[in-house]
């Protein structure tokens, strides 16, 4: 059983790959701390010699030069630490993005705006949120334990009373950091979820903008966007209020602690029980003692950003669609044998959906408990209203999505256990608007198989009624199509898409509304080509057109994601009459 790690555990797993860089960041910070201690001692020495010994500038020049060198080295250590931290975070972001891209290729989102928006937000803003955790919080967490201890070890021999003040005041900073952080953590998580929803909503609006303008609803939708944006702004300000409260609290205790140390040193100097050198040295180190603790408090908010991002990334990585059998353990897909090139397929596959369920985002849309039998060599129509789950079921059969429950079998073998690439090499998908490159007709036809002979191409074009059309074009097969097939009509492009799939010899074909938007003449030509094309293949047609449904052997009727019934075309069309 797979155990999902907590967000923080997952973040630390990612940090393991850059632990060398993080260790370097810590070493640079420790070097900077030692240089701070040395710089404070040198400054205190200069002040003592000026105040108590009345030295002039010339005798102090060597000490001042040392201070300058130490300051430069301290700045160099800080710059190198920052650079290394950013490089470590960039490496983690890159490797997480690579994994996400691979997982998204496996999940194969359906292209729905409500799904693409959150995915885009996770891959962009979500992954960027990991930087602050890797580059800020992790190094600072180690430094907060080491650097104050180093300062204490130096201060204790010089002034033990001040050391006690530092020791007793220090715990209040991380304690309040955690107490305030717990409150802001929930706000931060809620804001991250709100940003994800806002991304999906915004893409929905952009996608439907032409329809909104047609129905005069663009202004109303703009007002809704402004309202949602205002809610997001208000939520962001709430988080900032908590962050400022946290910063104020941390600054208060560090300032109060430093003030108490200054009072103790002042009284000790008045009593003559402490040298000016030691007093100034301790006083300069007091703020540096609190600095790593204050920085940890500020980095705690970076931790919350990282955890909020990890909470969105982990479910995407841990989805059941991703945990397939390793490739070496999968059964190799054995496609139906093809006899005589274009003379027909032997044994086209039999496809069975057994209680198949798939939901977008785990909760909405999709299909539920679908049981459907597609006989070998049959042509089945998928009918139903928009949003009933037809395209989702087609994607599942094509292997572009994987069922959350149930299974799909190909000639009795579970599709999830087969080699996905081998299966997809045997299937073809023709959408309502087939895609064609800005290339010659020949190049578009031979995208998959470039070894097909000229006479074979001409025979297929004649089969689909395209010989005269292409023969009338300048240069014939060498005629260059424009973007999205410009140069041929919609019906001609659909028949050309059928010819391309025929040349590919796919044994399973899924078509989405192959005759939608065509006039009667083009529709009939396309249907005639489809009838010839379907021989020796298992075909699934998404359609609500009467003429197309009449060409099929059975009609599967989808309603709200469920398979309502499977009937013969005459019964289905009779019900509609």
URWO-V308353 format. One record per residue. RES is the residue in one small letter. PHI is phi as a letter, one per 30 degrees, with the letter a starting at -180 (none if undefined). BURIAL is # if it has 16 or more other C-alpha atoms within 10 Angstrom, else .. Layout:
[[RES;PHI;BURIAL] [RES;PHI;BURIAL]]
This chain:
[[x;none;.] [x;d;.] [x;c;.] [x;d;.] [x;d;.] [x;d;.] [x;e;#] [x;d;#] [x;d;.] [x;d;#] [x;d;#] [x;d;.] [x;d;.] [x;d;#] [x;d;#] [x;e;.] [x;d;.] [x;b;#] [x;d;.] [x;d;.] [x;d;#] [x;d;#] [x;d;#] [x;d;#] [x;e;#] [x;d;#] [x;d;#] [x;d;#] [x;d;#] [x;d;#] [x;d;.] [x;d;#] [x;d;#] [x;d;#] [x;d;#] [x;d;#] [x;d;#] [x;d;#] [x;d;#] [x;d;#] [x;d;#] [x;d;#] [x;d;#] [x;d;#] [x;d;#] [x;d;#] [x;d;#] [x;d;#] [x;d;#] [x;d;.] [x;d;.] [x;c;.] [x;c;.] [x;i;.] [x;d;.] [x;d;.] [x;d;.] [x;d;.] [x;d;.] [x;c;#] [x;e;.] [x;e;.] [x;d;.] [x;d;#] [x;d;.] [x;d;#] [x;d;#] [x;d;.] [x;d;.] [x;d;#] [x;d;#] [x;d;.] [x;d;#] [x;d;#] [x;d;.] [x;d;.] [x;d;#] [x;d;#] [x;d;.] [x;d;#] [x;d;#] [x;d;#] [x;d;.] [x;d;#] [x;d;#] [x;d;#] [x;d;#] [x;d;#] [x;d;#] [x;d;#] [x;d;#] [x;d;#] [x;d;#] [x;d;.] [x;d;.] [x;d;#] [x;d;#] [x;d;.] [x;d;.] [x;d;#] [x;d;.] [x;d;.] [x;d;#] [x;d;#] [x;d;.] [x;d;#] [x;d;#] [x;h;.] [x;e;#] [x;d;#] [x;i;.] [x;d;.] [x;e;#] [x;d;#] [x;c;#] [x;d;#] [x;e;#] [x;d;#] [x;d;#] [x;d;.] [x;d;#] [x;d;#] [x;d;#] [x;c;.] [x;d;.] [x;d;#] [x;d;#] [x;d;#] [x;d;#] [x;d;#] [x;e;#] [x;d;#] [x;d;#] [x;d;#] [x;d;#] [x;c;#] [x;d;#] [x;d;#] [x;d;#] [x;d;#] [x;d;#] [x;d;.] [x;d;#] [x;d;#] [x;c;.] [x;c;#] [x;d;#] [x;e;#] [x;d;.] [x;d;.] [x;d;#] [x;d;#] [x;d;.] [x;d;.] [x;d;#] [x;e;.] [x;d;.] [x;d;#] [x;a;#] [x;d;.] [x;d;.] [x;d;#] [x;d;#] [x;d;.] [x;d;#] [x;d;#] [x;d;.] [x;d;.] [x;d;#] [x;e;#] [x;d;.] [x;d;.] [x;d;#] [x;d;#] [x;d;.] [x;d;#] [x;e;#] [x;d;#] [x;d;.] [x;d;#] [x;d;#] [x;d;.] [x;d;.] [x;d;#] [x;d;#] [x;d;.] [x;d;#] [x;d;#] [x;d;#] [x;d;.] [x;d;#] [x;d;#] [x;d;#] [x;d;.] [x;d;#] [x;d;#] [x;d;#] [x;d;#] [x;d;#] [x;d;#] [x;d;#] [x;d;#] [x;d;#] [x;e;#] [x;d;#] [x;d;.] [x;d;.] [x;c;.] [x;e;.] [x;e;.] [x;d;.] [x;d;#] [x;d;.] [x;d;.] [x;c;.] [x;i;.] [x;c;.] [x;d;#] [x;d;.] [x;d;.] [x;d;.] [x;d;.] [x;d;.] [x;d;.] [x;d;#] [x;d;.] [x;d;.] [x;d;#] [x;d;.] [x;d;.] [x;d;.] [x;d;#] [x;d;.] [x;d;.] [x;d;#] [x;d;.] [x;d;.] [x;d;.] [x;d;#] [x;d;.] [x;d;.] [x;d;#] [x;d;#] [x;d;.] [x;d;.] [x;d;#] [x;d;#] [x;d;.] [x;d;#] [x;d;#] [x;d;#] [x;d;.] [x;d;#] [x;d;#] [x;d;.] [x;d;.] [x;d;#] [x;d;#] [x;d;.] [x;d;.] [x;d;#] [x;d;#] [x;d;.] [x;d;#] [x;d;#] [x;d;#] [x;d;.] [x;d;#] [x;d;.] [x;d;.] [x;d;.] [x;i;.] [x;c;.] [x;b;#] [x;d;.] [x;d;#] [x;e;#] [x;d;#] [x;d;#] [x;d;#] [x;d;#] [x;d;#] [x;d;#] [x;d;#] [x;d;#] [x;e;#] [x;d;#] [x;d;#] [x;d;#] [x;d;#] [x;e;#] [x;d;#] [x;d;#] [x;d;#] [x;d;#] [x;d;#] [x;d;#] [x;d;#] [x;d;#] [x;d;#] [x;d;#] [x;d;#] [x;e;#] [x;d;#] [x;d;#] [x;d;#] [x;d;#] [x;d;#] [x;d;#] [x;d;#] [x;d;#] [x;d;#] [x;d;#] [x;e;#] [x;e;.] [x;d;#] [x;d;#] [x;c;.] [x;e;.] [x;d;.] [x;d;#] [x;c;#] [x;c;.] [x;c;.] [x;d;.] [x;e;.] [x;e;.] [x;d;.] [x;c;.] [x;d;.] [x;d;#] [x;d;.] [x;d;#] [x;c;.] [x;d;#] [x;e;#] [x;d;.] [x;c;#] [x;c;.] [x;i;.] [x;i;.] [x;c;.] [x;d;.] [x;k;#] [x;c;#] [x;c;.] [x;h;#] [x;d;#] [x;d;#] [x;c;#] [x;c;#] [x;b;#] [x;c;#] [x;c;#] [x;h;#] [x;d;#] [x;b;#] [x;b;#] [x;b;#] [x;d;.] [x;i;.] [x;i;.] [x;b;.] [x;b;.] [x;i;#] [x;i;#] [x;b;#] [x;b;#] [x;h;#] [x;d;#] [x;b;#] [x;b;#] [x;c;#] [x;c;#] [x;d;#] [x;d;#] [x;i;#] [x;c;#] [x;b;#] [x;c;#] [x;c;#] [x;c;#] [x;b;#] [x;l;#] [x;d;.] [x;d;.] [x;i;.] [x;d;#] [x;j;#] [x;d;#] [x;d;#] [x;d;#] [x;d;#] [x;d;#] [x;d;#] [x;d;#] [x;d;#] [x;d;#] [x;i;#] [x;d;#] [x;b;#] [x;b;#] [x;e;#] [x;d;.] [x;b;#] [x;i;#] [x;a;#] [x;b;#] [x;c;#] [x;c;#] [x;h;#] [x;i;.] [x;c;.] [x;d;.] [x;e;#] [x;d;#] [x;c;#] [x;c;#] [x;d;#] [x;d;#] [x;d;.] [x;d;.] [x;d;#] [x;d;#] [x;d;#] [x;c;#] [x;c;#] [x;b;#] [x;b;#] [x;c;#] [x;d;#] [x;e;#] [x;b;#] [x;e;#] [x;c;.] [x;b;#] [x;d;#] [x;d;.] [x;a;#] [x;d;#] [x;d;#] [x;d;#] [x;d;#] [x;d;#] [x;d;#] [x;c;#] [x;d;.] [x;c;.] [x;c;.] [x;c;.] [x;c;.] [x;d;.] [x;d;.] [x;d;.] [x;d;.] [x;d;.] [x;d;#] [x;d;.] [x;d;.] [x;d;#] [x;d;#] [x;d;.] [x;e;#] [x;c;#] [x;i;#] [x;c;#] [x;d;#] [x;d;.] [x;d;.] [x;d;#] [x;d;.] [x;d;.] [x;d;.] [x;d;.] [x;i;.] [x;h;#] [x;d;#] [x;c;.] [x;d;#] [x;c;#] [x;d;#] [x;d;.] [x;d;.] [x;h;.] [x;i;#] [x;e;.] [x;k;.] [x;b;#] [x;d;.] [x;d;#] [x;d;#] [x;d;#] [x;d;#] [x;d;#] [x;d;#] [x;d;#] [x;d;#] [x;d;#] [x;d;#] [x;d;#] [x;d;#] [x;d;#] [x;d;#] [x;d;#] [x;i;#] [x;d;#] [x;c;#] [x;b;#] [x;b;#] [x;c;#] [x;b;#] [x;c;#] [x;h;#] [x;d;#] [x;c;#] [x;d;#] [x;i;.] [x;c;.] [x;d;.] [x;d;.] [x;d;.] [x;d;#] [x;d;#] [x;d;#] [x;d;#] [x;d;#] [x;d;#] [x;d;#] [x;d;#] [x;d;#] [x;d;.] [x;d;.] [x;d;#] [x;d;#] [x;d;#] [x;i;#] [x;b;#] [x;c;#] [x;c;#] [x;b;#] [x;c;#] [x;d;#] [x;a;#] [x;b;#] [x;d;.] [x;d;.] [x;d;.] [x;d;#] [x;d;#] [x;d;#] [x;d;#] [x;c;#] [x;c;#] [x;a;#] [x;b;#] [x;c;#] [x;c;#] [x;c;#] [x;b;#] [x;h;#] [x;i;#] [x;c;#] [x;d;#] [x;d;.] [x;a;.] [x;b;#] [x;b;.] [x;d;#] [x;e;#] [x;d;.] [x;d;.] [x;d;#] [x;d;#] [x;d;.] [x;d;.] [x;d;.] [x;d;.]]
